[in-house]
Amino acid sequence: MLKILGTFFDYVFAIPIKNLLVGLYHLFAVLRIPGAFGFAIIGLTVIIRLLLHPFFKQQIETAKKMQDLKPHLDRLSKKHKAEPKRLQEEQMKLYQQMGINPASGCLFMIIQIPVFIALYNTLNLFLVNGHAKNVLMQINKILYHPILKITSIDPWFFGFNLALSPSKANLWYYYFIPVVTAVLQYLQATVTTPPPAPAESQKKESGDKKEGTSDDFQKAFSTQMKYIFPLMIGWFSYSLPVGLALYWNIFSVFSIIQYRKINKKTHIVNLNK
């Protein structure tokens, strides 16, 4: 079973990504663009980001609708707090009325996981072992056309060796990479996290304290992830090849731009209603 899943993963994700990366590398190399492999990684990231855009857009729209629904959900929770089954039924009715599928908000993250794993494996193969003869043979075997075959990879991109990690480079300017990566991840988390819904009224009754505690927990968790996740990605970009940090950074920039664009369109539509 695991072998079948591995084969499916290779043919659906890993092999197409490897072919696309090699194809872009050849394109930029033919055009004599310096740092062809770096631009190939950027091009690949942009293409993947555009392909995932419909799922990203759906995630943002679902998050916005859930935010708008929060006061109604809070009222239902208060009204049916002693009837869990009834509460669930009423919540589902509300979701159906608003055309919301709560699970659809996770679809972007679920689809992104196998794509990222395939991309990580691809870049790790190229960047860490790209000059090994047996690795080049392995890559050439899965290419769709003989014209895509490669004999070597030039890992240099604007003074950075994409195959080298900042932890092993021992050069001061490499340390900017994990810092920039962590900052971009923080900005992405800040921009894409919807603000808390405004409270309808201050909670004065003692019975509302439990709900307030739950909200406080969610806010605390969201705040922690807002800071912890960028630090984790920053550490990864310090320990892993620079080429992977390049992927993360381009992905973050596109996420920020696309979120602002989608949010702007949504705001304009709401004003016109």
Rosetta blueprint (number, residue, H / E / L):
1 M L
2 L H
3 K H
4 I H
5 L H
6 G H
7 T H
8 F H
9 F H
10 D H
11 Y H
12 V H
13 F H
14 A H
15 I H
16 P H
17 I H
18 K H
19 N H
20 L H
21 L H
22 V H
23 G H
24 L H
25 Y H
26 H H
27 L H
28 F H
29 A H
30 V H
31 L L
32 R L
33 I L
34 P L
35 G L
36 A H
37 F H
38 G H
39 F H
40 A H
41 I H
42 I H
43 G H
44 L H
45 T H
46 V H
47 I H
48 I H
49 R H
50 L H
51 L H
52 L L
53 H H
54 P H
55 F H
56 F H
57 K H
58 Q H
59 Q H
60 I H
61 E H
62 T H
63 A H
64 K H
65 K H
66 M H
67 Q H
68 D H
69 L H
70 K H
71 P H
72 H H
73 L H
74 D H
75 R H
76 L H
77 S H
78 K H
79 K H
80 H L
81 K L
82 A L
83 E L
84 P H
85 K H
86 R H
87 L H
88 Q H
89 E H
90 E H
91 Q H
92 M H
93 K H
94 L H
95 Y H
96 Q H
97 Q H
98 M L
99 G L
100 I L
101 N L
102 P H
103 A H
104 S H
105 G H
106 C H
107 L H
108 F H
109 M H
110 I H
111 I H
112 Q H
113 I H
114 P H
115 V H
116 F H
117 I H
118 A H
119 L H
120 Y H
121 N H
122 T H
123 L H
124 N H
125 L H
126 F H
127 L H
128 V H
129 N H
130 G L
131 H L
132 A L
133 K H
134 N H
135 V H
136 L H
137 M H
138 Q H
139 I H
140 N H
141 K H
142 I L
143 L L
144 Y L
145 H L
146 P H
147 I H
148 L H
149 K L
150 I L
151 T L
152 S L
153 I L
154 D L
155 P L
156 W E
157 F E
158 F L
159 G L
160 F E
161 N E
162 L L
163 A L
164 L L
165 S L
166 P H
167 S H
168 K H
169 A H
170 N L
171 L L
172 W H
173 Y H
174 Y H
175 Y H
176 F H
177 I H
178 P H
179 V H
180 V H
181 T H
182 A H
183 V H
184 L H
185 Q H
186 Y H
187 L H
188 Q H
189 A H
190 T H
191 V H
192 T H
193 T L
194 P L
195 P L
196 P L
197 A L
198 P L
199 A L
200 E L
201 S L
202 Q L
203 K L
204 K L
205 E L
206 S H
207 G H
208 D H
209 K H
210 K H
211 E H
212 G H
213 T H
214 S H
215 D H
216 D H
217 F H
218 Q H
219 K H
220 A H
221 F H
222 S H
223 T H
224 Q H
225 M H
226 K H
227 Y H
228 I H
229 F H
230 P H
231 L H
232 M H
233 I H
234 G H
235 W H
236 F H
237 S H
238 Y H
239 S H
240 L L
241 P L
242 V H
243 G H
244 L H
245 A H
246 L H
247 Y H
248 W H
249 N H
250 I H
251 F H
252 S H
253 V H
254 F H
255 S H
256 I H
257 I H
258 Q H
259 Y H
260 R H
261 K H
262 I H
263 N H
264 K H
265 K H
266 T H
267 H H
268 I H
269 V H
270 N H
271 L H
272 N H
273 K L
